[in-house]
Amino acid sequence: MRPVEFGEAVPAGTRLTLFSADRPDRFFTVITFCIDRVSGVALDLEMGVPCYQVEDEEGRIHLLLQLPIG
């Protein structure tokens, strides 16, 4: 297991784990990856926002946004 780099395009079927100090780990499977340029403009970023459409272990669909910390 390794961390995902900012904006890294991961292929469909890749398993992601979100770690949290105050909640149990969450497990997701990537459905699609895209760069959302509209959100990047709305957030006053110079680039688009990496987005991952994922499915959780219960079959629910989520959209994960990866924002730069800075």
Residue pairs with C-beta under 8 A, 6 or more apart in sequence:
1 17
4 10
4 16
4 66
6 50
6 66
6 68
7 35
7 47
7 50
7 66
8 50
9 33
9 50
10 16
10 30
10 33
10 52
11 30
11 33
12 30
12 31
12 32
12 33
13 29
13 30
14 29
14 30
15 27
15 28
15 29
15 30
16 27
16 28
16 29
16 30
16 52
16 54
16 64
17 25
17 26
17 27
17 28
18 25
18 26
18 28
18 64
19 25
20 26
26 56
27 56
27 57
28 52
28 54
28 55
28 56
28 62
28 64
29 54
29 55
30 52
30 53
30 54
31 53
31 54
31 55
31 61
32 52
32 53
33 50
33 51
33 52
33 53
34 50
34 51
34 53
35 47
35 48
35 49
35 50
35 51
36 48
36 49
36 50
36 51
36 65
37 48
39 48
39 49
39 51
39 65
40 46
40 47
40 48
40 49
43 49
43 67
45 68
49 65
49 66
49 67
50 65
50 66
51 63
51 64
51 65
51 66
52 63
52 64
52 66
53 61
53 62
53 63
53 64
54 61
54 62
54 63
54 64
55 61
55 62
56 62
